[in-house]
């Protein structure tokens, strides 16, 4: 996948995570951690270095968001699939 397309999808996911309303502390912490990690990847010099770890993190966190935030979960799965 081209870096520009990946960057665009990750920016969209990052924005969606930041726009989630405050919720229970467990999902809030996961959201904050995931948003921070995505931002680190986007701000880094070489996004390709994050491909494997981003794919893993997105797949692992998918379940946590699936029921309460299906739109974000779908976006997470789409980005993870693009990274694989």
N, C-alpha and C positions, 0 to 999 in steps of 0.2 A: 504494500500500500504506500502511496506517496505520502511523504512527510506532511505536506500541506493539507491533504484530506484528513489524515489522522489528527493533526493539530486542530482542525476545525471541529471534528467530532468530539475531541477531548474538551475543547473550550465550551462546547454546548453542554456536555455532561457536567462540567465544573459549574457552569452557570445554573443549571437545573438543581444541582445539589445545594448551592448557596441560596437558592430561592425557596427551598423547602421551609415551611413554617416550623417553628420550634415544636418538638415533640418529646416523647419519653427520652430519658437520658441515655439509654443504651443505643438507640438508633441515632440520636443526636451526636453522640461521640463517634459512631461509625461514619456518619455523614461528614463530620468535621475532619476526621482522619483521612477519609478518602479524598475529599476536596483538597486538602493540604498536599497529599501525595500527587494528585493530578497536577496541581499548580507547580510543584517542584519539577515534575517531568516536563511540563510546558516551558518553564523558565530555564531549564538546563540547556547546555550547548548541543547535546546530541540526544534527541528524542528516541532514536533507535535503541540506545542503551536500555531504555525502560520497557521495551516491547514485552519481553517475557514476564517481568515482574508485574507490569500493568495488567496483562492478560490474567495472571494468577490472582491478583487482588480483586479484579472485577468479577471473576468467576466465583471466588470465595464469598464476596459480599452480596452477590446477586440475591441469595435466599433472604438475607436480612431486609431487603427492600421490596421483594416481590409482592407481598400481600398489601402493605400499606402504601406503597409508591410504585405501582406497576409501570407507569410511564418511564420512570427513572431506571427501573430494573430492566425494561426492554432496551433502553438506550445503553445501559451497561453491557448487556449481552451482545448487542450489535457491535459495540466497540471491541469487546473481547474477541468476537468472531473475526473481526477485521485484523486483529493482532495475531491470530493463530496462523 
